[in-house]
Amino acid sequence: MQKTSPISLKLRFRALFFHLLFSSLLLCIALFLVFGVWYPSPLEIAVGVTSIYLLLLAIDLILGPALTFVVYKADKRKLKFDLTVILLLQLGAYFYGLYTLHQGRPLWQVFVIDDIELISLSEVKKTADYRMPAEFAPSILQGAQWVAAVYSSDPEKMQQQKEDEMFEGINISARPETYQSIAVKQQAIQEKLKPLSELSMLNTDAKLLKQSLDVYPQAVGWLPVKATEQDMVALFNRQGQPLGIVNLKPW
């Protein structure tokens, strides 16, 4: 069995180093988009995105450079072809992972009757009345927007929306054509707000509770946040304006 020469091994480590640099750059971009823009804390916990990002990290930072180290030889025939295939596979997995994360990110934090629902693009229902209001259209560099889902003022459309909800399972929160500024529901929010004192009965970790509330000293009440992985709490000020979401138990 032919042993790898020191020169060949040196070249392999050099190729590994540069591939790691390239992979690290890709992961830094993904880190910024995922945890800085798309899933700011604590939304990454609410929708359970961390495991997907770790899988992306494993493929991009470990598998790609490792394959380069294995195949790299200065005198190897078809080396450029091998490296091109590895790079294409890595970029394919990378962009597919980003696409999956982008599709699942919360785009809207929707007030509906007495709670907040996190809605992603994959949850949007394109009914016959589907329309995306320009002011609430998603942008790749924009976080989740606070909106209110409001039934149509047209009696026939309102009836259809309620029937769709009852018989088709199409929640009004998943219909962007019903979105309006959350400010139009400030009075309704004020009436539905739960007192902060209730949170101490639902959250036994007093330190975590204090830390969460200290971030928003203007908070006077809260509403439950419904999420796919872990429900949380949305804090509001006295005027019924949203302040933020915190990782506290609402039930």
Summary of the structure (lengths in Angstrom):
residues: 251
radius of gyration: 24.2
end to end distance: 64.9
largest distance: 81.8
contacts: 732
relative contact order: 0.12
helix: 55%
strand: 16%
